[in-house]
Structure formats: structure tokens, C-alpha cells
Amino acid sequence: MPDKAMEAKEYELVVFSPNDPEDPVNWRLRRKLFVTASICILSFCACVFVPRVWGSELIAEYIGC
């Protein structure tokens, strides 16, 4: 019985036509910067705030508070 990780996966290649506004290569610089900054801010918040909220509850439960 093969593992699920060893099973073949199907991939679909996404191809854009030239000058397609939905292609990230053709986005304006302002939009690229906005998307990049949004991802950075969300990643930072996930790394900093999520462990504080969930971690404090686990620690309090562990020490019996």
C-alpha cells in the first residue's frame, strides 16, 4: 500500500496571454508593492501575535492557572 506522499499528483500549468492584466508580471509597480507589503505584514502578525494568544493559554493551563 503506497503512502499518500508517494502518489502521483496532477498539476495544471497556468498560461497567460501577452499583456494580460491578470498576469502578475504585467501588474503596475504600485500593485506589486501593495501585494508584497500585505504579505509581509500578515506574515509578521502571524509570527508575533498568534503565538502570544494561543501560547499564553497553553502555558497557563500547563502551570495550573
Beta strands, then each sheet from edge to edge (+ up, - down):
end
